[in-house]
Amino acid sequence: MSPSSMHSKGLPFDISQYPKLSVEQAGHLRHYYNLSSAIDGNWPHMGSQEPAQEFLDAYRYQLATMAYASSLTYYHRMPAMRGLFKPLIRRLIHKMLLRDVWGYWYLTSQSGIKLDPDMKELRKPWANPVVRENIMYSGHLLLMTSLYAMLFDDDEFEKPGSLTFHWNPLFWGMGPETFVYDNRSLQMAIVEEMERNNWVGVCCEPNLVFVACNQFPIIAMRLNDVRDGTRVLDGVLERYKTALEEKDMISRHDLFKDWIAVKQDQTVVARSVGFTAWAAAFMNTWNSEFVRAGYNTHVTGFITNIDGRVELQHPMIAGAYRAAVAQDASQDASQTLQKAREFYKVNKSSIKFPYNEPTFGYVVKWLSELGKMTELNGMLAYADEHLNPTWENGGLYYPRNDAATDEDGRWTHMDPFSGNAAIGYSRLNVKDGQKNMFDSPWTKETLVGRPHVDGLDLSQGVDCLRGVWDESRGALVVTVREWAGRETDIGFVVDNLLPGSWTVYTSQRPSWTQEVSEGGQITMNATIKAKEEVDFVIVRDE
């Protein structure tokens, strides 16, 4: 019998109607905490395939995805747990500002013939990671800090100098350099870059614009507009949508283009669903009808569901599958997949690019946002069966494996972006999770009257499974569980309560009543036994 049902007789209502996090969801949050709490310069489990942080599984993508997942969880699942999520997201922003994360840009800024085949010599390098191009970093930083401001009504990163980059190599250069920004000046730099590229987007690497990376600053602009009472995004979106259409960058009938080379005005046709999935997962905020209309076309061959077994397919297998279906859609799916895998076995040696993109993570984020639960649950079940789910210090992750497939062509690849961050994101998200935050961001007025919990965070030895304020009942419900197998003491404050009499219920002892003054608090302290789950319910008396 659960603690909730054991003690429900003392409550005026059944708290089981408020969903709890699953063991896996709580484990992902704790893994985010564990990684963000590592000493600066130490990056446990976060090392990527490419050593210079230039590829798609780099630190910046992992940190940003952890921040987005934490934001979604706070907004949709535990909106009373301010004191838990604020330090977690702030710590992730701190990590994002470390030179370890953005220092790659000095070399990348020089460009190269892989990005611009018409180059005759390298460009003069610059260290400032946000002034030009590099939306693959600046766009994520903008959204991380805009979410922070929206979720907590905190202007910390809107103040001048709050986003400062220190370029200070120890034995190289003519001395330290400092680049000073804040959220709004960073946004201004991004908008200026969009305009410089005729609104098709800001470059990630020099000369190349990707659709996916430009979704994050668009979402941030919306949050900032609501906060400022401005309409910056309206003008940007109108031009951006027109440019995407003119360049044929996105389609309902085929995969999105991988990128456009700005100088050559050439687009690259996609061979994998990865960038389409990543872009669509966040484009659903402002272009949902379009994204949903293209889903069935985009997913064909890349995700198969044969006899109830959902699998992600390698891009070469998916390409062969899609080609076969295009010729004859009535073919048996199992036989079509087997033939595609045989094609892959014969031809996989032709693949020369040394790294695998984090497709698994992109796809599960996409599925979670669109609410495609059959496919999402199938892929998560596949990960749990085949991709080595690992628990460490109460946190759940999937360790890196660079092999793309096994000998039979079945998926085996696991990158740190997917394993540390994106799978957790997909479990913690809800249908239209990003879209609902985009459409209805919290405002100062939203937060000013909402009670919340402070002082209870992930350092205290418990996982928080539930943390909601029910306005209709005048009730706040919190559930915690000890995870490490040892007794622990916790304490927290329920803040911003209306004046009056409040009754406090816990699953440990009889209820009591407390009088609260205007803007008052109730302090809670408890000893949680090993593996014990405890409910706290505070109800305003009528």
GULO-238634 format. One line per field, with one value per residue (C-alpha): residue number from 1; z, x, y. Coordinates in pm, 1 decimal. Each point is the difference from the previous one (the first is absolute). Example, Ala and Ser with C-alpha at 12.3 -4.5 7.8 and 13.67 -1.06 7.14 Angstrom:
# GULO-238634
seq = 1,2
pz = 780.0,-66.0
px = 1230.0,137.0
py = -450.0,344.0
***
This chain:
# GULO-238634
seq = 1,2,3,4,5,6,7,8,9,10,11,12,13,14,15,16,17,18,19,20,21,22,23,24,25,26,27,28,29,30,31,32,33,34,35,36,37,38,39,40,41,42,43,44,45,46,47,48,49,50,51,52,53,54,55,56,57,58,59,60,61,62,63,64,65,66,67,68,69,70,71,72,73,74,75,76,77,78,79,80,81,82,83,84,85,86,87,88,89,90,91,92,93,94,95,96,97,98,99,100,101,102,103,104,105,106,107,108,109,110,111,112,113,114,115,116,117,118,119,120,121,122,123,124,125,126,127,128,129,130,131,132,133,134,135,136,137,138,139,140,141,142,143,144,145,146,147,148,149,150,151,152,153,154,155,156,157,158,159,160,161,162,163,164,165,166,167,168,169,170,171,172,173,174,175,176,177,178,179,180,181,182,183,184,185,186,187,188,189,190,191,192,193,194,195,196,197,198,199,200,201,202,203,204,205,206,207,208,209,210,211,212,213,214,215,216,217,218,219,220,221,222,223,224,225,226,227,228,229,230,231,232,233,234,235,236,237,238,239,240,241,242,243,244,245,246,247,248,249,250,251,252,253,254,255,256,257,258,259,260,261,262,263,264,265,266,267,268,269,270,271,272,273,274,275,276,277,278,279,280,281,282,283,284,285,286,287,288,289,290,291,292,293,294,295,296,297,298,299,300,301,302,303,304,305,306,307,308,309,310,311,312,313,314,315,316,317,318,319,320,321,322,323,324,325,326,327,328,329,330,331,332,333,334,335,336,337,338,339,340,341,342,343,344,345,346,347,348,349,350,351,352,353,354,355,356,357,358,359,360,361,362,363,364,365,366,367,368,369,370,371,372,373,374,375,376,377,378,379,380,381,382,383,384,385,386,387,388,389,390,391,392,393,394,395,396,397,398,399,400,401,402,403,404,405,406,407,408,409,410,411,412,413,414,415,416,417,418,419,420,421,422,423,424,425,426,427,428,429,430,431,432,433,434,435,436,437,438,439,440,441,442,443,444,445,446,447,448,449,450,451,452,453,454,455,456,457,458,459,460,461,462,463,464,465,466,467,468,469,470,471,472,473,474,475,476,477,478,479,480,481,482,483,484,485,486,487,488,489,490,491,492,493,494,495,496,497,498,499,500,501,502,503,504,505,506,507,508,509,510,511,512,513,514,515,516,517,518,519,520,521,522,523,524,525,526,527,528,529,530,531,532,533,534,535,536,537,538,539,540,541,542
pz = 0.0,-95.8,260.4,-181.5,30.9,357.5,123.8,-238.7,265.2,177.0,-313.9,-138.7,-349.9,-172.0,-100.8,-243.2,-262.1,-14.7,-199.7,143.0,-188.6,-83.8,135.6,-342.9,-25.8,345.4,-95.8,-304.3,207.6,252.2,-278.2,-120.3,355.2,30.5,-323.5,75.4,347.9,-121.4,68.6,-285.2,-260.4,82.5,-245.9,116.5,-274.8,-228.5,-226.7,-366.7,-316.9,-136.5,240.0,-69.2,85.5,-361.5,-62.0,90.8,332.7,150.7,350.6,-112.2,-143.5,307.0,241.6,-198.0,-27.1,374.7,62.1,-240.4,158.1,347.8,-115.7,-150.1,318.2,217.8,-224.1,-71.7,284.1,318.5,-21.4,378.1,27.6,-64.4,241.5,-168.4,-360.7,29.6,128.7,-243.4,-308.8,125.6,45.8,-357.6,-122.8,202.7,-170.2,-338.8,58.9,67.6,-262.4,-24.8,-171.5,-245.6,-47.1,-314.6,-184.4,-35.7,-238.2,-158.8,-77.9,-257.4,-207.0,-241.6,-334.8,143.6,82.3,-287.3,-293.1,-176.7,271.3,-98.0,346.5,356.9,150.7,279.8,321.5,286.0,347.3,76.1,-24.3,-65.8,-202.4,-339.3,-115.6,253.5,62.6,108.4,321.0,24.1,-79.0,278.3,250.4,-87.6,54.1,322.8,151.6,-137.8,155.6,329.3,-4.0,-95.5,244.0,305.5,-82.4,54.6,-192.8,90.0,-362.0,-128.6,189.7,-184.8,13.7,127.9,-296.5,-5.1,-189.2,121.9,-270.3,200.0,-133.0,239.8,-237.6,-318.0,-115.1,79.5,326.8,119.1,-188.8,137.9,-201.9,187.4,-76.2,161.1,-127.6,-202.5,-155.0,-91.6,-164.7,-190.4,-131.9,-122.4,-175.4,-172.2,-126.3,-133.1,-190.4,-136.3,-145.5,-153.5,279.5,-90.3,339.8,177.7,-93.8,230.5,-148.6,-232.8,-324.3,102.0,131.6,160.0,59.3,336.0,174.5,-86.6,181.9,345.8,-30.8,-157.8,310.5,219.3,-187.9,71.0,372.9,4.9,-190.7,257.1,280.6,-160.7,-164.7,-340.4,-337.2,-123.7,-107.4,-226.7,-237.1,17.7,-62.5,-298.8,-174.4,120.8,-128.8,-337.8,-26.4,91.4,-270.6,-262.5,68.6,20.9,337.8,151.7,-149.8,101.6,-278.0,56.3,267.5,85.1,-170.7,215.5,-52.5,-246.4,-98.0,5.1,-240.7,-257.6,55.4,-3.5,221.6,101.8,-24.2,321.7,22.6,363.0,190.8,276.3,-86.3,-107.8,331.7,202.9,-184.4,10.7,374.6,57.8,-313.7,138.5,218.0,-283.5,-304.0,151.2,-280.6,-251.3,225.1,68.2,-364.4,-96.8,274.8,-186.7,-296.9,212.9,223.1,-272.1,7.2,283.2,266.1,-69.1,196.6,-107.0,207.9,285.8,1.5,-41.8,-123.3,-123.5,-323.1,-118.5,-269.8,-274.4,95.5,15.8,-340.5,-159.2,176.5,-117.6,-357.7,2.5,143.3,-260.3,-272.2,160.0,323.3,25.7,70.7,324.0,254.3,161.5,-331.7,-110.0,317.8,-36.9,-356.7,112.3,270.6,-250.0,-219.8,298.8,81.9,-353.5,-28.3,349.4,-74.6,-234.9,297.3,53.9,246.1,334.3,236.9,49.9,58.8,316.1,-191.1,283.6,220.7,-275.1,-83.4,353.3,66.6,-316.7,93.1,350.3,-122.3,-252.6,250.3,-213.8,300.9,-177.1,-181.2,298.2,248.0,-249.3,-45.4,373.5,53.1,-264.6,179.3,331.3,-152.5,-228.7,80.1,351.6,237.3,290.8,350.1,178.5,323.2,-50.7,-357.5,-317.3,-327.9,-303.3,-44.3,-324.0,-268.4,-330.3,-201.9,-234.7,-20.3,85.2,-265.2,-92.0,-58.9,322.6,178.7,261.9,-9.4,313.1,19.3,311.9,-130.8,-20.0,297.9,247.5,-103.2,-285.7,111.6,335.1,-182.9,-187.0,319.5,184.3,-284.1,-67.7,-326.6,-136.8,296.5,-177.1,-186.2,315.1,163.3,-318.6,-15.6,372.5,171.0,367.4,84.7,312.6,51.8,-33.7,269.3,248.1,152.2,-22.9,311.6,-56.7,175.8,75.7,171.7,-131.2,-275.9,-136.6,244.6,295.6,-60.3,-132.0,-340.2,-38.6,-175.2,26.5,62.0,-104.6,110.7,-57.6,-5.7,1.3,327.5,153.4,45.7,-53.3,-39.4,23.3,-7.7,60.8,4.6,151.0,-272.8,142.0,260.5,306.4,235.7,-71.2,152.4,-224.1,50.2,-225.6,3.5,-165.2,-94.2,-135.3,184.8,44.4,356.6,202.2,149.2,-177.8,86.9,-56.8,-72.1,-38.0,-47.1,309.0,282.0,87.7,-160.9,164.8,-65.0,-36.8,-29.6,-276.8,-47.1,-330.7,-236.1,270.2,22.0,148.5,84.1,-41.2,148.3,-18.8,33.8,-301.4,52.9,-253.8,-317.8,172.9,-198.8,188.4,-96.1,124.4,-62.6,112.3,-35.2,65.8,240.5,-117.8
px = 0.0,141.9,43.3,-262.6,-270.8,102.2,-65.6,-268.7,-275.1,137.3,-17.8,-302.6,81.2,194.8,347.5,51.6,-170.3,323.9,248.8,341.2,325.2,97.1,320.0,159.9,-112.5,136.8,319.8,51.3,-42.2,250.8,247.7,-35.3,72.1,298.7,155.9,-68.3,149.7,333.8,293.3,60.7,226.0,-113.2,-253.9,-101.0,-159.1,-18.9,300.7,-95.7,109.3,176.2,269.1,-23.8,-371.6,-90.5,-245.3,-364.0,50.7,213.9,-41.1,-219.2,-268.2,-4.8,-22.1,-271.8,-212.3,29.7,-117.0,-293.2,-101.9,17.8,-207.5,-266.3,-17.0,-38.9,-261.6,-213.5,54.1,121.6,-74.3,14.0,363.5,170.9,284.9,85.1,12.9,143.5,345.9,10.2,-68.0,226.5,284.0,-45.4,21.7,318.5,149.5,-104.8,207.7,323.5,273.7,5.7,-338.9,51.2,377.9,-22.0,-121.7,341.1,116.5,-340.9,-38.6,279.3,-227.2,136.8,-54.2,-246.8,-228.0,88.0,163.8,70.3,238.8,358.0,127.8,-125.8,-186.7,149.0,-118.7,-194.7,-72.9,-331.8,-240.9,-323.0,75.2,-15.7,-136.1,19.6,-375.7,70.0,127.1,-156.6,-353.3,5.4,145.7,-270.1,-279.8,150.1,13.3,-340.4,-157.2,167.5,-150.2,-346.2,-18.0,127.5,-77.3,368.8,188.3,348.7,99.5,-171.4,236.9,296.7,306.3,-188.7,119.0,373.2,249.1,360.2,249.7,314.5,222.8,289.1,300.6,-141.0,-107.7,65.2,-190.6,-351.9,-304.5,-351.4,-321.7,-293.1,-366.5,-336.3,-306.4,-138.0,330.0,58.9,-341.9,83.2,322.1,-197.0,-265.7,272.0,156.1,-334.8,-38.7,354.5,-94.8,-321.8,-204.3,59.0,166.7,330.8,296.8,103.7,337.9,130.3,-202.8,-252.1,-351.8,-191.5,-374.5,17.1,240.8,-206.0,-310.6,142.5,48.2,-345.2,-156.2,210.2,-117.8,-360.2,69.0,183.1,-280.7,-255.5,228.3,75.9,-335.0,170.5,-56.2,350.0,-85.9,-286.4,233.1,265.7,-240.0,-165.3,336.4,135.3,-296.6,23.8,372.6,-46.6,-263.3,205.0,302.0,-213.6,151.1,-302.3,-263.7,-300.0,77.2,369.1,264.7,111.6,319.9,303.8,139.4,49.3,344.5,-53.8,276.9,-78.1,-377.7,-15.8,-200.2,97.1,-255.4,-43.1,88.4,-105.0,-311.4,215.2,-0.4,-365.6,-97.7,207.0,-139.4,-359.0,15.5,43.9,-164.7,-320.1,-17.2,-79.3,-70.4,-184.1,-244.9,283.6,213.3,-282.7,-104.0,347.0,46.2,-110.4,218.9,299.0,-16.0,-39.7,283.0,184.9,-233.0,-153.8,-273.8,-13.0,-203.7,1.4,379.8,94.4,354.7,205.9,180.7,343.1,-26.7,130.4,-254.9,-275.1,98.6,-24.6,-330.5,-145.5,113.5,-169.9,-324.0,1.5,3.4,-261.3,-171.4,-182.2,317.2,21.3,167.1,205.3,141.1,66.2,194.9,202.1,96.3,97.9,221.2,165.5,69.1,158.9,224.3,134.9,47.5,80.7,372.6,-69.9,-87.1,309.5,-111.6,159.9,-280.4,-363.8,-251.3,-212.5,-306.0,-151.8,-19.3,-137.9,-271.5,-124.6,-20.3,-209.7,-228.9,-53.0,-93.7,-250.5,-142.2,79.2,-10.5,-2.5,321.5,156.7,-75.7,124.6,330.8,43.4,-72.3,261.1,251.4,-72.5,43.6,296.8,181.6,128.9,-201.1,229.6,-64.4,266.7,-50.5,-374.4,20.9,-102.4,190.2,100.6,377.5,174.8,40.2,150.6,-98.2,-284.3,-163.7,55.4,85.1,-367.1,-47.8,-190.6,59.2,276.6,130.4,-24.7,155.7,30.0,-257.1,-264.4,114.7,57.4,-268.4,-241.5,-149.5,-73.3,-150.9,-235.9,-113.9,-55.4,-172.8,-374.3,-190.7,46.1,224.4,209.1,-301.1,-202.8,288.1,33.6,-372.3,-51.3,323.7,-19.2,-1.0,58.2,-376.4,-3.6,260.3,-81.5,-294.8,125.1,135.4,324.1,261.7,345.1,293.2,-59.2,242.1,176.0,289.9,-213.2,-3.1,-352.9,-162.5,-307.2,-275.6,-284.2,-28.7,-322.1,-222.6,-371.9,-165.1,-352.1,61.5,243.3,237.6,371.0,113.1,360.9,133.0,362.5,185.3,337.1,210.7,340.4,-109.5,90.2,-203.1,12.7,-132.8,-169.6,-141.6,-184.5,-227.5,-339.4,2.0,-235.8,-307.2,-314.4,-76.9,-222.4,-14.8,171.6,-13.1,314.4,-24.4,289.4,15.6,223.5,-208.7,-335.6,-103.6,30.6,-124.8,210.8,-92.7,177.3,32.5,3.0,259.6,79.6,186.0,-30.0,323.4,14.7,259.3,6.5,221.4,-39.1,88.9,192.3,-206.2,-299.7,-252.4,-169.9,-286.8,-47.0,-334.5,-80.8,-363.1,-150.0,-291.3,-325.9
py = 0.0,341.0,274.2,207.2,-266.4,-87.7,350.9,124.3,-23.8,306.4,211.8,181.5,-138.8,-278.4,120.9,-289.0,219.3,199.9,-212.1,-79.8,-28.4,-355.2,-150.4,55.3,363.2,78.3,-180.4,220.5,316.4,-126.8,-78.4,360.0,112.6,-231.7,127.1,365.7,-37.6,-132.2,229.3,245.4,-155.3,-352.5,-140.2,-350.4,-211.3,306.8,-56.0,3.0,-179.0,308.2,125.5,375.0,45.1,71.3,-285.5,-54.4,-176.2,278.0,139.0,290.2,-226.3,-220.7,292.3,175.8,-313.9,-62.5,357.4,-39.5,-330.9,151.5,298.0,-225.2,-205.2,306.9,163.2,-306.9,-246.0,170.7,374.3,44.8,-113.4,331.4,-68.3,-327.9,114.7,349.7,-103.1,-292.3,212.4,276.8,-247.3,-122.0,360.3,45.0,-304.8,136.0,313.7,-190.8,31.7,-380.6,27.3,286.5,18.4,-213.3,308.4,165.7,-272.2,-55.9,372.0,-32.2,-226.5,-259.3,-166.4,-253.1,292.0,227.6,-183.7,328.5,121.2,77.2,90.0,-15.6,290.9,207.0,-170.2,154.0,-134.1,172.4,-294.9,193.1,312.4,-171.9,-336.6,-287.1,-23.2,-357.9,158.1,345.9,-117.5,-257.6,245.6,252.2,-251.9,-136.6,348.8,103.6,-309.6,84.9,349.5,-126.2,-290.4,184.9,364.8,67.6,268.0,-126.6,-64.7,311.7,226.8,156.5,-222.9,-304.4,-208.1,55.9,-214.9,-15.0,-94.2,-66.2,-279.2,-48.7,-2.3,148.8,344.5,363.9,-10.1,-76.2,123.7,46.9,10.2,149.6,-68.5,-55.2,-183.4,290.1,109.2,-364.8,-8.3,318.1,-154.3,-303.8,209.0,202.2,-322.6,-121.8,324.9,-29.7,-341.4,131.7,-162.2,-365.2,-39.0,45.5,-216.2,-281.1,-71.9,271.8,16.4,-267.9,66.9,-288.0,15.9,-178.9,235.4,305.9,-124.9,65.2,378.3,28.1,-154.1,229.3,308.4,-95.1,-36.9,332.1,174.0,-109.7,112.0,339.4,72.9,15.2,-171.0,-70.7,-354.2,105.8,180.0,-269.8,-290.9,163.7,40.3,-333.7,-203.1,172.5,-72.6,-368.2,-36.7,182.8,-221.9,-316.9,-80.7,-177.0,-227.9,-208.9,-245.6,-66.4,42.5,352.2,108.3,-67.2,349.4,283.2,126.5,374.4,110.7,-268.7,22.4,-380.2,-232.6,-353.0,-280.4,-198.9,-368.1,-34.1,100.2,148.0,369.8,-12.9,-159.1,247.3,299.9,-125.9,-66.6,374.9,140.3,-150.3,311.3,241.8,-220.5,-294.7,-74.4,-18.7,-220.6,-242.7,-15.2,-120.4,-258.2,-313.2,81.9,88.0,-306.0,-265.0,-251.5,169.5,-136.1,-339.8,-172.8,-360.9,-243.5,249.6,37.7,365.5,65.9,291.5,-86.2,104.8,272.3,-230.6,-265.8,260.7,137.6,-343.9,-62.2,333.6,-65.6,-341.3,142.2,276.8,-265.7,-225.9,102.0,-333.4,-200.9,-197.4,227.2,-275.4,-117.6,358.3,66.4,-320.1,89.2,349.3,-145.9,-230.8,303.6,173.0,-295.4,-4.1,377.3,130.1,5.6,291.6,222.4,213.7,268.0,-96.3,109.2,-98.6,278.5,-32.1,-116.2,-201.4,308.1,222.4,-248.9,-66.9,375.4,36.1,-288.8,135.2,347.4,-135.0,-248.2,-305.4,-229.5,-337.2,83.2,179.2,-275.4,-256.4,180.1,46.2,-368.9,-82.4,223.4,-167.4,-345.0,55.9,326.0,-67.8,223.9,80.9,133.9,203.1,196.3,-17.6,131.3,-180.6,26.9,-206.2,-25.9,82.6,-265.3,113.4,-309.0,93.2,-344.0,-363.8,-259.6,-36.2,371.0,69.4,328.2,7.8,357.7,210.1,345.4,219.5,249.7,-272.3,-205.2,283.4,245.4,-69.4,-331.5,162.1,296.0,-230.3,-173.2,328.0,186.3,-6.0,27.7,353.2,74.4,262.2,136.0,56.5,189.1,204.6,78.5,61.6,101.2,84.3,369.3,201.5,-6.5,-380.1,-45.1,273.3,-182.9,-359.0,-172.1,-181.9,-210.3,138.5,-165.2,-351.6,-89.6,-305.5,32.4,-108.3,-375.0,-33.0,0.1,216.9,-194.5,247.7,373.9,172.3,285.7,-56.9,341.5,-145.3,-183.1,243.6,-290.2,-64.2,-362.1,-118.3,-356.7,-94.9,-329.3,-87.5,-162.1,-96.4,-252.6,206.1,213.8,370.7,322.3,254.6,345.1,239.6,301.9,36.4,366.4,267.1,-128.2,204.8,108.2,-225.4,-344.9,-289.9,-369.4,-205.1,-372.8,-240.2,-374.3,-20.8,147.8,158.6,327.6,339.3,352.8,312.2,366.2,191.4,374.0,187.1,-149.0,-249.0,-326.1,-343.2,-178.3,-376.1,-234.7,-376.4,-302.7,-226.0,-364.2,-205.2,-38.2,161.3,204.3,284.2,230.2,356.5,169.8,355.5,111.7,340.8,-24.4,151.1
***
